[in-house]
Amino acid sequence: MPRGDKSSYTGKQKRQAEHIEQSYRDRGVSKATAERRAWATVNKLDGGGKKSGSGRRKAGSGGSNA
């Protein structure tokens, strides 16, 4: 799968990215930057594309427990 391929994302994730991107565009951010930030936000929320065996990140995970 080439870098930047969005085929592993669900329709919901793609819609979320579109809405987030539009929000950035409304604030005057360039198209390329808005798209990059939108996908970064979706990845942060869901932990990346929804490939088999992966799910949404659980609340509170992501920090060290030590």
N, C-alpha and C positions, 0 to 999 in steps of 0.2 A: 504494500500500500504506500503510494508516494506521500511525501510530507504535504500537509495541507488538505488531504483527502477527508471529506466530511461524511463519508458513507457509513461510518460506525456510529453516527449520532442519530438519535430518534427524531421523529417529527417535532415532538415537544421541545427538544433541545434546540433544534434549528429555529423554531418560532421564537423561543426565548432570546436567542442570539440576534434575530432580526429586530425584535423590540428594543433590546439593549443598544444595538447599533444605532437605531433611529433616535433613541434618546440622546446618545452622544452627538449625533449629527445635528440635532436641534440645538445643542449647546455650542455649535461651531467647530467641532472637532473634524479633521479631515476624514474622508471615506476610509482610507487605508488604516488609519489609527483607530477609528471607531470600530471597524471590523475586528481588528486585532484585540482590542480591549473587550469587545463583546464575547469573543470565543474564550478569552482568558477567564472572564467572569463565569461563563457556563462551565468551563473545566473546573473552576474553583468550587462551584456549587455541587456539581455531580461527580467530580473526580475523573473527568474525561469522558470519552465516548462510551456508549452503552454496549460493550462487547459482551459476548456470552460469558456468564459467570460473574459479571461485575454489576454492582448496584449503586444506588445513591450512597454517598458517604453518610455515616452515622453522625448525629450531632455530638459535638464535643471531641471528635477524633481529630488528630492532626498535630497534637502536641506530645511532648515526651512525658511519660508517666513517672519518671525517676525523680 
